[in-house]
Amino acid sequence: MQLVKLLEQKEANHIEFCRIKNVLDEILFMYRNSELNEILKSLMDPAWMATGLKIDFETLVSGSILFYMLLIPFQ
């Protein structure tokens, strides 16, 4: 029974890491595309309103790059 719980937890963690990686992929894709970069910037305010977390654009991008690099070994 313990083994089943550990495997389920590992699977859940893997799914969450994949979700996070997908969000990071989207942020970095939009950041690197000149046409989408402005759209990404315009999404900052609605995201702040929805989450209550205010972050500036450059911090979002630099944090995304750093976190993305940290996630690569877990793939």
C-alpha positions as CSV (number, residue, x, y, z in Angstrom):
1,M,0.0,0.0,0.0
2,Q,2.8,2.4,0.8
3,L,4.4,1.7,-2.5
4,V,1.2,2.6,-4.3
5,K,1.0,5.9,-2.5
6,L,4.6,6.7,-3.3
7,L,4.0,5.9,-7.0
8,E,0.9,8.0,-7.1
9,Q,2.7,10.9,-5.5
10,K,5.5,10.7,-7.9
11,E,3.1,10.6,-10.8
12,A,1.2,13.7,-9.4
13,N,4.5,15.5,-9.1
14,H,5.5,14.6,-12.6
15,I,2.2,15.9,-13.9
16,E,2.6,19.2,-12.0
17,F,6.1,19.6,-13.3
18,C,4.8,19.1,-16.8
19,R,2.1,21.7,-16.3
20,I,4.6,24.2,-14.9
21,K,7.0,23.5,-17.8
22,N,4.2,24.1,-20.3
23,V,3.4,27.5,-18.7
24,L,7.1,28.4,-18.9
25,D,7.3,27.3,-22.5
26,E,4.4,29.6,-23.4
27,I,5.8,32.6,-21.5
28,L,9.3,32.2,-23.1
29,F,7.8,31.5,-26.6
30,M,5.7,34.7,-26.3
31,Y,8.7,36.7,-24.9
32,R,10.9,35.7,-27.9
33,N,8.3,36.4,-30.5
34,S,8.1,40.1,-31.3
35,E,4.5,39.9,-32.3
36,L,3.5,38.1,-29.1
37,N,5.7,40.0,-26.8
38,E,3.3,42.9,-26.5
39,I,0.4,40.5,-25.9
40,L,2.4,38.9,-23.1
41,K,3.0,42.3,-21.5
42,S,-0.7,43.1,-21.8
43,L,-1.6,39.9,-20.0
44,M,0.3,41.0,-16.9
45,D,-2.4,43.2,-15.4
46,P,-5.3,40.7,-15.8
47,A,-3.1,38.0,-14.3
48,W,-2.2,40.3,-11.4
49,M,-5.9,41.0,-10.8
50,A,-6.9,37.3,-10.9
51,T,-4.1,36.1,-8.6
52,G,-3.3,39.1,-6.4
53,L,0.4,38.6,-7.2
54,K,2.0,41.6,-8.9
55,I,5.3,41.0,-10.7
56,D,7.0,43.1,-13.2
57,F,7.6,41.9,-16.8
58,E,11.4,41.4,-16.6
59,T,11.1,39.5,-13.3
60,L,8.6,37.2,-14.8
61,V,10.8,36.5,-17.8
62,S,14.1,36.1,-15.9
63,G,12.4,33.9,-13.3
64,S,10.8,31.8,-16.0
65,I,14.2,31.3,-17.7
66,L,15.9,30.4,-14.4
67,F,13.1,28.0,-13.3
68,Y,13.0,26.4,-16.8
69,M,16.7,25.7,-16.5
70,L,16.1,24.1,-13.1
71,L,13.3,21.9,-14.5
72,I,15.3,20.5,-17.4
73,P,17.2,17.8,-15.4
74,F,13.8,16.4,-14.1
75,Q,12.6,15.5,-17.6
